[in-house]
Amino acid sequence: MPGTRRLWQLYPQTLSPSTELDYRPPQPWPGSATPPDIVDLRTFTDVHSWADIKIVNYLVGSRPNHSATAHPDVLYTLQPSRAFELPANNATARIAFAEICLAHVLAAPAIAAGPLNFVTITSTQHAFPVGDRRVRFPADRETNAQARRDGLAARFNVIRLQKTACQALEGIPFIGMVEPALFRRWGPNGRTGRDWVSWHCHLITWGAIQSVVSRRLAPLRDNHDSMLENVAAAHVEPITPGDVHRKLVYMLKAPQKLYRVEYFKEPWTNPRTGEFYPPGWHVNKDWLRTGDRIRLLDVMGGRTLDALLFGLHTGTTLVGAIRAEALAPFRAWEARQPWMQQAEAD
């Protein structure tokens, strides 16, 4: 499969113990000034390639006005040669992993049979401050990078969120992915001076209609708050088999948007989407600026894509097949290491 071939092409026959960055030189993005919305694998690839170029150029060509830098252990995960390890921050790994997931999910008979739902779980129990502060001097960038790596958002164990989803949907098969969302100066208690990260998950369920899934999620909605008052911590949307491709690439993407909570005094209609907003608090989304992407790299840290993906019931089997294929190059490299060979001999 293309995604597996991409990882095998990066499979290292020999790797230097040096952790020096093997970034390519800074280069311009050949496309438009802003990326497209993610609706299929092509736009998924374009968006992540666009973001990767901006991140690398920002880090390699660091200037005094750049407000952020990434922690050294995070820079290591960005290297193209490490994509076979599936780092969540690695654009090449993310694109290859999406190709592999699409191939398996679209070929699954149970998903083709439906009925299908797209579920989003966002609970304030899984939201934490980023941990850094406003930069005043260039020297603060390294201090802030360490503060983010030590912060609550970066140290959050995503298994807690995965268990929450599995317990809430007990008996309903699904495949899901965990993702962080950056909220600008907004936390569980409303307006704040700090930025917060809301760890959340998107799921595709099958074998149960929307009303059944929604009823199963009722206890979670009753016991969990979301980042916005009067918005449920779990949302269910029925989808068709034709929607799976679009929803899956959305589910698998790296963080792309910044969330701002604003109060609308008057009704407002978005001129681009036509969406109507009554007076009250609403969440607006903007493309992440590069400095904020760097901050989220530190929050994501050394997490891997195979660990962020999870499932339940037949979804567990599906996730196992995806992981086995995506990790094949890493397992082959691992088996060649002297320490692994010695362990097997013992």
KACORLIN-V509901 format. One record per pair of residues at least 24 apart in sequence whose C-alpha atoms are under 7 Angstrom apart, sorted by sequence separation. I is the first residue (numbers start at 0). J is the second residue. D is the distance in Angstrom with one decimal. If there is no record, write none. Layout:
# KACORLIN-V509901
{{I:J:D} {I:J:D}}
This chain:
# KACORLIN-V509901
{{28:52:6.9} {127:151:5.8} {128:152:6.1} {176:200:5.5} {177:201:6.8} {258:282:6.3} {259:283:5.1} {127:152:5.0} {175:200:6.6} {176:201:5.7} {258:283:5.8} {259:284:6.3} {175:201:5.5} {176:202:6.7} {209:235:6.8} {258:284:4.8} {175:202:4.1} {257:284:5.5} {258:285:6.8} {174:202:5.6} {175:203:6.3} {209:237:5.8} {256:284:5.8} {257:285:5.2} {173:202:6.3} {174:203:5.5} {256:285:5.3} {257:286:6.0} {25:55:6.8} {173:203:5.4} {174:204:6.7} {256:286:4.5} {257:287:5.2} {25:56:4.8} {173:204:4.2} {255:286:6.0} {256:287:4.9} {172:204:5.8} {173:205:6.3} {255:287:5.8} {171:204:6.9} {172:205:6.1} {125:160:6.9} {171:207:6.9} {51:90:6.2} {187:226:5.2} {186:226:6.7} {48:90:6.6} {47:90:5.8} {152:196:6.3} {168:215:6.1} {167:215:6.6} {168:216:6.6} {167:216:5.7} {201:250:5.8} {44:94:6.0} {167:219:6.4} {20:75:6.7} {22:78:6.3} {18:75:6.4} {21:78:6.0} {20:78:6.4} {123:187:5.7} {128:193:6.7} {129:194:6.0} {128:194:5.9} {129:195:5.3} {128:195:4.1} {129:196:6.1} {66:134:6.2} {127:195:5.5} {128:196:6.0} {126:195:6.7} {127:196:5.4} {126:196:5.5} {127:197:6.6} {9:80:5.7} {126:197:4.2} {68:140:5.7} {125:197:6.1} {126:198:5.9} {9:82:6.9} {10:83:6.2} {67:140:5.3} {68:141:6.6} {125:198:5.4} {9:83:6.5} {63:137:6.3} {66:140:6.6} {70:144:5.2} {176:250:6.3} {180:254:6.5} {69:144:5.6} {70:145:6.3} {176:251:6.4} {179:254:6.6} {182:257:6.3} {183:258:6.2} {185:260:7.0} {6:82:6.6} {68:144:6.4} {178:254:6.9} {181:257:5.6} {182:258:4.7} {183:259:5.5} {6:83:5.2} {181:258:6.0} {182:259:6.0} {121:199:4.9} {120:199:5.7} {120:200:5.5} {119:200:5.9} {120:201:6.6} {119:201:4.6} {118:201:5.6} {119:202:6.4} {118:202:4.9} {117:202:5.7} {118:203:6.3} {117:203:4.8} {116:203:5.7} {117:204:6.5} {115:203:6.8} {116:204:5.2} {6:95:6.9} {115:204:5.5} {116:205:6.6} {5:95:6.3} {115:205:4.5} {114:205:5.4} {115:206:6.9} {3:95:6.7} {113:205:5.3} {114:206:5.3} {2:95:4.0} {113:206:5.6} {114:207:5.8} {115:208:7.0} {116:209:6.4} {2:96:6.2} {114:208:5.7} {110:205:6.0} {2:98:5.0} {3:99:6.8} {1:98:6.9} {2:99:5.3} {122:223:5.8} {123:224:5.7} {122:224:5.6} {123:225:5.3} {122:225:4.8} {123:226:5.9} {121:225:5.8} {122:232:5.3} {121:232:4.9} {120:232:5.7} {121:233:6.3} {120:233:4.5} {119:233:5.6} {120:234:6.6} {118:233:7.0} {119:234:5.2} {118:234:5.6} {119:235:6.8} {118:235:4.6} {117:235:5.8} {118:236:6.4} {116:235:6.5} {117:236:5.1} {116:236:5.4} {117:237:6.2} {116:237:4.2} {117:238:6.6} {115:237:6.0} {116:238:5.3} {115:238:5.5} {115:239:6.2} {111:240:5.9} {177:307:5.2} {176:307:5.6} {177:308:6.7} {176:308:4.6} {175:308:5.8} {176:309:6.3} {175:309:5.4} {174:309:5.9} {175:310:5.9} {174:310:4.3} {173:310:5.4} {174:311:6.7} {173:311:5.4} {172:311:5.0} {172:312:5.1} {174:314:5.2} {172:313:5.8} {173:314:5.0} {172:314:5.4} {153:297:6.9} {153:298:4.2} {152:298:6.1} {153:299:6.2} {165:311:6.5} {153:300:6.7} {148:297:5.7} {147:297:6.1} {148:298:6.4} {97:248:6.8} {147:298:6.3} {144:297:6.8} {97:251:6.5} {39:244:6.5} {43:248:6.7} {39:245:5.4} {38:245:4.9} {40:248:6.7} {88:296:6.2} {39:248:6.3} {38:248:7.0} {88:299:7.0} {37:249:6.4} {86:301:6.5} {87:302:5.7} {86:302:6.1} {87:303:4.7} {86:303:4.4} {87:304:5.0} {85:303:5.4} {86:304:6.2} {103:321:6.8} {85:304:5.7} {100:321:6.0} {99:321:6.6} {67:290:5.5} {73:296:6.7} {66:290:6.2} {69:293:5.9} {73:297:6.2} {68:293:6.4} {69:294:7.0} {76:301:6.9} {67:293:6.5} {99:325:6.9} {67:294:6.9} {69:296:6.9} {70:297:6.5} {73:300:5.6} {69:297:6.2} {73:301:6.6} {96:325:6.4} {54:289:6.2} {53:289:6.6} {54:293:7.0} {83:328:6.1} {84:329:5.7} {83:329:5.6} {10:328:6.1} {3:324:6.9} {7:328:5.7} {3:325:6.2} {6:328:6.6}}
